[in-house]
Amino acid sequence: MNVLRFSDLCAQGKAAGQRVFIRADLNVPQDDAGNITEDTRVRASVPCIRMALDAGAAVMVTSHLGRPTEGAFKPEDSLAPVAKRLGELLGREVPLVANWVDGVQVQPGQVVLLENCRVNKGEKKNDEALARKLAALCDIYVNDAFGTAHRAEATTYGIAQFAKTASAGPLLAAEIDAITKALAAPKRPLIAIVAGSKVSTKLTILQSLAKNVDGLIVGGGIANTFLLAAGMPIGKSLAETDLVGEAKAVIEAMKARGAEVPIPEDVVTAKAFAADAPATVKAAADVAADDLILDIGPKTAARLAAQLKAAGTIVWNGPVGVFEFDAFAKGTQAIARAVAESSAFSIAGGGDTLAAIAKYGIEKDVGYISTGGGAFLEVLEGKTLPAFEILSKRAAG
């Protein structure tokens, strides 16, 4: 995918003295008092802002925060805590500017944070009049917010249509590179791990991946539906019986290409969904009518780990068991360790996956950790994200 990269513009001296508008993803979690509880996204936005400042640009940064009502600003919608944290990270004051759509005062070498962009009327619907006003604020537009790349909004799409120059920031460019490496030009074998509670939420992803991957590892409630499709008992486990036909179709589509969906041969069961419920390992064929399947068993985990260690590329979305409960975390831990030890290029995304990566401390051993939840899933579905589409269109002239 060909997009104009902001790093190239800076290297060529084209950002000096220019008004640069950066759409960042600063949507951080906060406690009831408004304090930021986890600042990864703020820290991740700093390299792009520094790049612009070092290039001698006049820098405007904006983001959404929470789910504000358009046209009705409330104190809890404010980016004030983000401005404070950004100032600490940049080692300079970052003024917060409200009511900025009709004009922003900022000089080369300065940075300002523009108040919550989703408060602006027309933002979510990508209103053309708003988009043109935003484009008029800057010489160079930079999208560095992969987490919102699947939405066509005024600050993610419309402004890129009308700005003099539209580019991808370092975070967005890194996502494009990782996704291309993993899905468009993967080193084989390509193994995908898709897990979660419901097949319905991941069905289009499974169908899309079934056409491309060499192995499709399913886990969680999704695996239970696939166990049913393979004619195995699942007791009272979470599953979607109405989607057994679709699961069978995925298995058949893979088989027709000489690829496989490995069905668990052993599982870890309990009689209740609880952290202190006694865990029992049993053959998948021996699951009783009152059993809940809460993890894959050790034999299955070892077989899948061997597959992952021999992979060329790994795409990972979702833990394979209820890893929040230690008794049912061994499967996900084995998968995490195998991903970490594999020489494959690995890309991982989704909230629960990131939690598992953090729990087992393998951040440095994953090739690329995607910052976007919904955007990452849409890429796996084979969709072209609106932000990518407009930036590549602009790059093509």
Wavefront OBJ file of the C-alpha trace (Angstrom):
o trace
v 0.000 0.000 0.000
v 1.501 3.278 -1.115
v 0.989 6.239 1.238
v 2.904 9.466 1.772
v 4.902 9.144 5.006
v 5.277 12.115 7.325
v 8.811 10.952 8.225
v 9.813 11.379 4.550
v 8.324 14.898 4.406
v 10.323 15.843 7.523
v 13.526 14.275 6.163
v 13.086 16.282 2.937
v 12.659 19.536 4.917
v 9.080 19.923 3.673
v 7.573 20.382 7.162
v 9.725 23.369 8.169
v 7.548 26.410 8.908
v 4.416 24.478 7.910
v 1.188 24.150 9.902
v 0.921 20.447 10.749
v -2.350 18.888 11.969
v -1.842 15.515 13.699
v -4.814 13.238 14.372
v -3.560 11.125 17.267
v -5.292 8.449 19.341
v -5.210 9.798 22.887
v -8.371 8.003 24.034
v -6.991 6.865 27.396
v -8.774 5.198 30.322
v -9.489 7.471 33.298
v -10.713 6.990 36.869
v -13.774 8.772 38.299
v -11.648 11.789 39.221
v -10.443 12.099 35.615
v -6.900 10.844 36.288
v -5.309 8.828 33.463
v -4.962 5.200 34.617
v -2.951 3.895 31.624
v -0.984 6.207 29.315
v 0.329 3.880 26.563
v -1.505 5.778 23.808
v -0.188 9.159 24.980
v 3.383 7.808 25.063
v 2.909 6.221 21.625
v 1.876 9.594 20.145
v 5.037 11.416 21.267
v 7.447 10.347 18.436
v 5.208 11.862 15.744
v 4.789 15.130 17.676
v 8.547 15.335 18.352
v 9.244 14.623 14.673
v 7.033 17.574 13.682
v 8.569 19.915 16.274
v 12.129 18.912 15.340
v 11.271 19.641 11.699
v 10.337 23.225 12.654
v 6.581 22.874 12.132
v 3.726 24.691 13.894
v 2.012 21.659 15.457
v -1.665 21.045 16.214
v -2.695 17.726 17.748
v -6.206 16.434 18.346
v -7.976 13.241 19.404
v -11.308 11.970 20.612
v -11.788 10.959 24.248
v -14.714 8.827 25.386
v -18.115 9.193 23.742
v -19.101 12.865 23.942
v -22.314 14.315 22.514
v -21.595 16.416 19.427
v -22.129 20.113 20.041
v -22.518 19.674 23.824
v -19.133 19.887 25.573
v -19.011 18.622 29.168
v -16.023 18.900 31.571
v -15.534 15.106 31.546
v -15.029 15.247 27.743
v -11.961 17.473 28.132
v -8.480 16.488 26.988
v -7.023 18.544 29.894
v -5.517 15.473 31.681
v -3.980 14.408 28.342
v -2.501 17.896 27.769
v -0.887 17.706 31.216
v 0.586 14.222 30.588
v 1.722 15.155 27.085
v 3.471 18.212 28.529
v 5.323 16.006 31.033
v 6.445 13.621 28.281
v 7.519 16.400 25.900
v 9.153 18.450 28.663
v 7.209 21.579 27.706
v 3.825 23.131 28.305
v 1.114 21.933 25.890
v -1.673 24.558 25.778
v -5.208 23.169 25.358
v -7.312 25.036 22.785
v -11.139 24.939 22.773
v -13.480 26.097 19.971
v -10.710 25.693 17.420
v -12.542 24.811 14.195
v -12.532 28.380 12.826
v -8.854 29.085 13.507
v -5.834 28.181 15.650
v -2.943 30.415 16.734
v 0.292 28.391 16.719
v 3.827 29.317 15.658
v 6.630 27.149 14.209
v 8.309 25.268 17.052
v 5.128 25.367 19.149
v 2.600 22.599 19.874
v -1.036 22.940 20.957
v -3.604 20.280 21.803
v -7.009 20.875 20.233
v -9.936 19.923 22.465
v -11.876 16.643 21.948
v -12.615 16.477 18.198
v -15.758 14.377 18.647
v -17.496 17.340 20.280
v -17.480 19.108 16.889
v -20.807 18.856 15.066
v -20.452 16.646 12.008
v -17.270 14.828 13.133
v -18.680 11.296 13.215
v -20.699 11.701 10.011
v -17.654 13.106 8.189
v -19.523 16.323 7.331
v -17.927 17.919 4.262
v -18.244 21.514 5.476
v -16.483 20.607 8.739
v -13.805 18.585 6.897
v -13.036 21.564 4.610
v -12.699 23.879 7.627
v -10.283 21.435 9.296
v -8.249 21.105 6.098
v -7.959 24.915 5.923
v -6.226 24.927 9.334
v -3.109 23.145 8.045
v -0.557 22.698 5.279
v 0.116 19.048 6.162
v -2.353 16.566 7.645
v -0.923 13.572 9.521
v -3.007 10.560 10.537
v -1.237 8.754 13.384
v -4.335 7.115 14.911
v -4.629 3.489 13.766
v -7.255 2.811 16.449
v -9.690 4.998 14.481
v -8.546 3.978 10.969
v -11.695 1.903 10.430
v -13.931 4.974 10.831
v -14.537 7.584 8.125
v -14.830 10.728 10.245
v -13.977 14.373 9.626
v -10.583 14.157 11.388
v -9.689 10.721 9.985
v -11.016 10.896 6.416
v -12.597 14.191 5.307
v -9.629 16.355 6.285
v -7.317 13.983 4.364
v -9.478 14.522 1.268
v -9.151 18.297 1.318
v -5.804 19.082 3.020
v -2.976 20.351 0.757
v -0.887 17.324 1.792
v -2.132 14.166 3.565
v 0.315 11.736 5.170
v 0.676 8.767 7.525
v 2.394 9.289 10.863
v 4.999 6.799 12.173
v 2.453 4.726 14.157
v 0.056 4.388 11.235
v 2.920 3.654 8.822
v 4.218 0.917 11.150
v 0.752 -0.687 11.239
v 0.560 -0.626 7.426
v 4.018 -2.246 7.185
v 3.213 -4.947 9.772
v -0.167 -5.777 8.225
v 1.362 -5.975 4.736
v 4.137 -8.249 6.009
v 1.694 -10.538 7.834
v -1.185 -10.741 5.366
v -0.273 -9.401 1.929
v 3.189 -10.963 1.615
v 3.535 -13.493 4.462
v 6.388 -15.908 4.962
v 4.794 -19.385 5.009
v 3.435 -21.262 6.801
v 0.990 -18.553 7.920
v -0.798 -19.537 11.129
v -3.690 -17.505 12.554
v -4.983 -17.787 16.116
v -8.563 -16.526 16.367
v -10.235 -16.914 19.723
v -13.061 -15.337 21.640
v -16.427 -16.135 23.106
v -18.519 -16.032 19.926
v -18.157 -17.287 16.360
v -20.724 -14.674 15.248
v -18.418 -11.742 16.086
v -15.474 -13.337 14.258
v -17.243 -15.307 11.488
v -16.244 -12.969 8.645
v -12.647 -12.977 9.943
v -12.609 -16.796 10.021
v -14.051 -16.968 6.494
v -11.541 -14.425 5.183
v -8.541 -16.101 6.843
v -9.691 -19.559 5.688
v -8.817 -18.469 2.127
v -5.265 -17.430 3.019
v -3.809 -19.162 6.079
v -2.078 -22.549 6.322
v -3.372 -23.223 9.836
v -6.310 -21.670 11.695
v -6.178 -22.170 15.464
v -9.537 -21.481 17.109
v -9.955 -21.008 20.853
v -12.415 -20.019 23.576
v -16.143 -20.264 22.844
v -15.320 -20.285 19.112
v -13.456 -23.597 19.564
v -16.546 -25.106 21.229
v -18.639 -24.369 18.132
v -15.913 -25.996 16.003
v -15.875 -29.020 18.352
v -19.626 -29.391 17.713
v -18.950 -29.115 13.971
v -16.468 -31.985 14.344
v -19.132 -34.077 16.115
v -17.601 -33.792 19.604
v -19.521 -33.327 22.888
v -19.166 -29.954 24.662
v -21.458 -30.400 27.675
v -22.928 -27.083 28.792
v -20.060 -25.026 27.306
v -20.611 -21.699 25.616
v -21.228 -22.260 21.878
v -23.413 -21.090 19.007
v -25.277 -24.134 17.738
v -26.874 -22.156 14.889
v -23.417 -21.509 13.410
v -22.195 -25.106 13.316
v -22.843 -25.152 9.548
v -20.614 -22.090 9.051
v -17.891 -23.672 11.202
v -18.069 -26.844 9.066
v -17.770 -24.707 5.919
v -14.593 -23.075 7.265
v -13.127 -26.523 8.084
v -14.000 -27.788 4.571
v -12.627 -24.653 2.851
v -9.333 -25.108 4.688
v -9.216 -28.846 3.969
v -9.779 -28.210 0.235
v -6.568 -26.153 0.227
v -4.591 -28.752 2.169
v -4.728 -26.543 5.270
v -6.308 -27.359 8.636
v -8.302 -26.179 11.608
v -6.763 -28.247 14.439
v -9.594 -29.488 16.677
v -8.628 -29.862 20.394
v -7.920 -33.475 21.371
v -8.008 -32.708 25.098
v -9.598 -29.937 27.142
v -9.722 -28.526 30.685
v -13.208 -28.611 32.174
v -15.014 -27.451 35.307
v -18.544 -27.790 36.658
v -18.871 -24.020 37.232
v -17.473 -20.808 35.717
v -15.412 -19.665 38.691
v -11.764 -18.962 39.517
v -11.807 -21.553 42.314
v -13.696 -24.266 40.374
v -11.705 -27.542 40.332
v -10.107 -28.031 36.895
v -10.147 -31.447 35.202
v -8.135 -32.416 32.132
v -9.936 -34.899 29.884
v -10.021 -36.142 26.317
v -12.288 -33.974 24.156
v -14.406 -37.051 23.399
v -15.067 -37.586 27.148
v -16.690 -34.234 27.990
v -19.705 -34.867 30.245
v -23.151 -33.306 29.893
v -22.593 -30.996 32.919
v -19.018 -29.949 31.962
v -17.879 -26.470 30.950
v -14.831 -26.377 28.658
v -12.663 -23.490 29.900
v -9.275 -24.180 28.256
v -7.424 -26.422 25.831
v -5.645 -29.414 27.362
v -1.864 -30.011 27.606
v -1.666 -32.376 24.580
v -3.496 -29.873 22.374
v -1.384 -26.998 23.727
v 1.835 -28.907 22.946
v 0.655 -29.756 19.406
v -0.326 -26.132 18.703
v 2.926 -24.819 20.220
v 4.922 -27.057 17.856
v 2.928 -25.679 14.903
v 3.574 -22.095 15.977
v 7.299 -22.673 16.463
v 7.507 -23.966 12.871
v 5.498 -21.058 11.427
v 6.817 -18.343 9.122
v 4.144 -15.802 10.099
v 1.709 -15.722 13.050
v -1.418 -13.557 13.384
v -2.863 -13.646 16.920
v -6.245 -12.372 18.075
v -7.655 -13.755 21.312
v -6.697 -16.022 24.246
v -7.571 -19.734 23.886
v -9.029 -20.180 27.386
v -10.296 -18.253 30.406
v -6.767 -17.020 31.115
v -7.975 -14.613 33.839
v -8.456 -17.731 36.038
v -5.064 -19.349 36.711
v -6.456 -22.891 36.617
v -7.601 -22.258 33.021
v -4.672 -20.140 31.820
v -2.181 -22.864 30.854
v -3.362 -23.093 27.222
v -3.022 -19.351 26.597
v 0.321 -19.347 28.410
v 1.603 -22.175 26.178
v 0.437 -20.308 23.062
v 2.060 -17.066 24.287
v 5.351 -18.847 25.022
v 5.307 -20.535 21.589
v 4.682 -17.210 19.826
v 7.552 -15.687 21.827
v 9.942 -18.552 21.018
v 8.997 -18.854 17.341
v 11.289 -17.312 14.726
v 8.119 -16.341 12.804
v 7.104 -12.720 12.246
v 4.170 -12.280 14.637
v 1.476 -9.608 14.747
v -0.986 -9.502 17.653
v -3.993 -7.313 18.368
v -7.175 -7.003 20.422
v -7.630 -6.054 24.076
v -7.618 -9.568 25.584
v -4.592 -10.555 23.481
v -2.657 -7.526 24.716
v -3.640 -8.411 28.306
v -2.302 -11.962 27.795
v 0.933 -10.620 26.257
v 1.367 -8.326 29.288
v 0.507 -11.132 31.755
v 3.217 -13.399 30.356
v 5.739 -10.591 29.750
v 6.392 -11.378 26.078
v 6.005 -7.838 24.648
v 9.577 -7.795 23.337
v 9.158 -11.190 21.655
v 6.130 -10.307 19.505
v 7.061 -8.898 16.090
v 4.379 -6.221 16.138
v 1.659 -5.384 18.658
v -1.247 -3.608 16.982
v -2.741 -0.662 18.861
v -6.185 -0.848 17.251
v -8.918 -3.224 18.437
v -11.746 -2.773 15.921
v -9.367 -1.596 13.186
v -7.188 -4.704 13.603
v -10.237 -6.978 13.360
v -11.438 -5.258 10.189
v -8.014 -5.741 8.594
v -8.242 -9.470 9.422
v -11.663 -9.485 7.750
v -9.961 -8.375 4.573
v -11.534 -4.915 4.611
v -9.734 -1.812 3.350
v -9.764 0.693 6.193
v -11.104 4.168 5.257
v -7.986 5.933 6.607
v -5.703 3.717 4.497
v -7.911 4.125 1.452
v -7.944 7.949 1.446
v -4.205 8.251 2.193
v -3.285 5.884 -0.646
v -5.693 7.736 -2.962
v -4.009 11.040 -2.092
v -0.523 9.505 -2.539
v -1.532 8.354 -6.019
v -2.423 11.956 -6.851
l 1 2 3 4 5 6 7 8 9 10 11 12 13 14 15 16 17 18 19 20 21 22 23 24 25 26 27 28 29 30 31 32 33 34 35 36 37 38 39 40 41 42 43 44 45 46 47 48 49 50 51 52 53 54 55 56 57 58 59 60 61 62 63 64 65 66 67 68 69 70 71 72 73 74 75 76 77 78 79 80 81 82 83 84 85 86 87 88 89 90 91 92 93 94 95 96 97 98 99 100 101 102 103 104 105 106 107 108 109 110 111 112 113 114 115 116 117 118 119 120 121 122 123 124 125 126 127 128 129 130 131 132 133 134 135 136 137 138 139 140 141 142 143 144 145 146 147 148 149 150 151 152 153 154 155 156 157 158 159 160 161 162 163 164 165 166 167 168 169 170 171 172 173 174 175 176 177 178 179 180 181 182 183 184 185 186 187 188 189 190 191 192 193 194 195 196 197 198 199 200 201 202 203 204 205 206 207 208 209 210 211 212 213 214 215 216 217 218 219 220 221 222 223 224 225 226 227 228 229 230 231 232 233 234 235 236 237 238 239 240 241 242 243 244 245 246 247 248 249 250 251 252 253 254 255 256 257 258 259 260 261 262 263 264 265 266 267 268 269 270 271 272 273 274 275 276 277 278 279 280 281 282 283 284 285 286 287 288 289 290 291 292 293 294 295 296 297 298 299 300 301 302 303 304 305 306 307 308 309 310 311 312 313 314 315 316 317 318 319 320 321 322 323 324 325 326 327 328 329 330 331 332 333 334 335 336 337 338 339 340 341 342 343 344 345 346 347 348 349 350 351 352 353 354 355 356 357 358 359 360 361 362 363 364 365 366 367 368 369 370 371 372 373 374 375 376 377 378 379 380 381 382 383 384 385 386 387 388 389 390 391 392 393 394 395 396 397
